[in-house]
Amino acid sequence: MDKMCTSCGVHVMAKNNFVEFECPECENKLIRCRMCKESSVNYKCSECDFMGP
């Protein structure tokens, strides 16, 4: 299964620093690469449309 950053769509398996967490609203799994996390790039849950920084 490909793991892609929820914010920018980059494949994170080639990177060694990313975070996986559950959506605070629906518990869908979200993934963010280090660059998007450090830059506070917004993300949107594909299941419930929750948006976060």
C-alpha positions in Angstrom: 0.0 0.0 0.0 1.4 3.4 -1.0 1.6 5.9 1.8 1.2 9.5 0.6 1.2 12.8 2.5 -2.3 14.0 3.0 -1.2 17.6 2.4 1.1 17.5 -0.6 0.7 14.0 -2.0 4.4 13.0 -1.9 5.2 9.3 -1.4 6.5 9.2 2.2 7.8 5.6 2.1 11.0 6.9 0.4 11.4 9.4 3.2 12.4 8.5 6.7 10.5 11.2 8.6 6.8 11.3 8.4 3.9 11.1 10.9 0.7 9.0 10.8 -2.2 9.9 13.0 -6.0 9.6 13.2 -8.4 12.3 12.1 -9.7 14.0 15.3 -13.3 13.8 13.9 -13.6 10.4 12.3 -10.4 8.4 13.1 -9.5 8.0 9.5 -5.7 7.6 9.1 -3.8 10.7 8.0 -0.2 11.0 6.9 2.0 14.0 6.8 5.5 14.4 5.5 8.1 16.3 7.7 8.1 19.3 5.4 4.3 19.8 5.5 4.2 19.2 9.3 7.0 21.7 10.0 5.5 24.3 7.6 2.0 23.9 9.1 0.5 23.2 5.7 -3.2 22.5 5.9 -4.6 19.0 5.5 -8.1 17.8 4.7 -9.5 14.4 5.8 -10.8 12.5 2.7 -13.6 10.9 4.8 -15.2 13.7 6.8 -13.6 16.9 5.3 -12.1 17.9 8.6 -9.3 20.5 8.0 -6.3 21.1 10.2 -3.1 23.0 10.2 
